[in-house]
Amino acid sequence: MTEPALLSISMLAVLALALGGGWTIAKRPEKLRGVLMVVAALVLLGNVLIWTWP
């Protein structure tokens, strides 16, 4: 795969993790799982920012 495709897939994963984590925190009794999903989204977003830094 090329780099732009990997970055796009990573950003889609960030979006899915953030939305899923937020929904889990708001609607489910498993708050810790939602927090961990949001943390994973932030880590992946940080990785994308590092990869794209000039």
Phi, psi and omega in degrees: 000154179271165183298316179299325179293319178295321178294321179295316179296321179296319180291325174295322177293322177299314180298314181296317180294318181294314180293316179295320178294317178297318178295320180294320178295320185282323192249341187247158178284350182270072185295323183297320179298319178295318178297318179296324177294320178294320177296318177298322177296318179294320178295316179294322176297319176299319177297317179297318179297322177293319181295328185264359180294132184292000000 
